[in-house]
Every structure is written in C-alpha cells, then in structure tokens.
Amino acid sequence: MGKREKKEPAKPSTAWQGTYGDMITLMLCFFVMLYDPSESDAVQMAALAASLSNNNPGGGISVSPGTLADLGNIVSALPSIEKGKALGPAMKKAISSFAPEVKSNKITITSDERGLIISLASDTFFERGSAELNIAASRDMLMKLASFFSAPEVKGKRWRIEGHTDNTPVAAGGPYASNWELSAARAANVLHYLCDFGVDENQFSIAGYANTRPKLSNDTEEGRAYNRRVDVIILDDGHF
C-alpha cells in the first residue's frame, strides 16, 4: 500500500477583513460628522498653525503648558471656546505684528485662561534690578505695541500689564523694598510710556506679582531670565 497523502489545512477565511474595514470607515465618517471647526479654540489653533507653517516667526509662539495633553477636555470648556473665537483674530494680528521680536526672543506670544499674553523680556527693557526703562533699546517695540492696541482686532478690549521677577532679592538699600515693589514699578512704567505713545490708560490695569508666578524653575539662569518679564494681556470677559 502507498503512503496516505497528507491533507493541507484549509486557509483561514479573510472575509472578516472587509467587514472590519467597513466598520472602521463608518466610525471615521461618524466622528468627522461630529466635528465642528467653529468649536475649536481659535487662539490655540492660530498658534499651532503658525508653528507648523513655513512662515513660523520663531520659537516664541506657544500654547500654555499641558494644553495639548488636555485637548480631550475641550468639550467641557465652553467658556474657553467662546474666548478662542473672540481672541483668534487678535492672536493672528499679534503674530504678524511682532514676528521680528518673537524671532529674536524679545517678545513671546501665548494664551491661557486669562486671555492673549504678549510677554516682554525684562532684560531687553530694563537693567537688572531696575524699573527704569531702557528706552533706547525698547522705544521701537513700545511704539509698535501702542500701535497694536489701536488695531480693529483688539478694539474695545481690556488690558492688564503684569510685572514679574525671578527669586533674586533686590539690592539692600535700593529704591525697592522687595520684588513686589520692583515688579509693580516695571508694570507701571511700561504703561506710562505706552500712554506717551497714545494708548488710552482707561483700558488698562496693572499688577505686580514679584516671583510668585514663574514660567520656569528659578534654579537656572535661563529659567530666571524667562521669569523676569512683563506680561501685557488682552483679558477675556471673565478676567476684567
């Protein structure tokens, strides 16, 4: 008797792949239909678009820490959605107006729950430990900032100027008792010069935060340099 021929096992059916592919396609279509572009935070989208485009003016444009990780929470953040719709044009205007200053790291443009933030690097505008503006180095930027306040994209908005320092104590016997006085004086002096260039001081408020709101750790010189700043903020309706 000859050897019995071994039967090859039947190949598994791939018919399920067609059904699976159809299901994935239908789910994709379903979520695309649910997406409403008008609900995107226009402030954040403007910053992301600028950073991805070939015309990115530099590393100074960013979204606030944790924003990308928390995008899944945007449905529960309806007030920020409305803020984004209102401040989106202002963000685009700021990006185009201050592109050279952003590229040279003299200005950064960000946003958070307060609104649109234009941060002025203190080391460009002030001597270390002083609230006297270096007007020769900052005059052109202050004039550009004053002109920005009159743009249609920000007409009628309220502004706050916030002074911030690092954790280095002020010089003993100097004109400022602490970093609180120094940060407040810097914010006030920026406002005084902007008023000289034509802004309406009635649209502004000022605040000094000393070293209580650092952007980076004060353990390094780079971090301290980032923390020494003056923030000019377009306030949303909830932060007047």
Secondary structure, 3 states (H helix, E strand, C coil): CCCCCCCCCCCCCCHHHHHHHHHHHHHHHHHHHHCCHHHCCHHHHHHHHHHHCCCCCCCCECCCCCCCCCHHHHHHCHHHHHHHHHHHHHHHHHHHHCHHHHHCCCEEEEEECCEEEEEEEHHHHECCCCCCECHHHHHHHHHHHHHHHCCHHHCCCEEEEEEECCCCCCCCCCCCCCHHHHHHHHHHHHHHHHHHCCCCHHHEEEEECCCCCCCCCCCCHHHHHHHCEEEEEEECHHHC
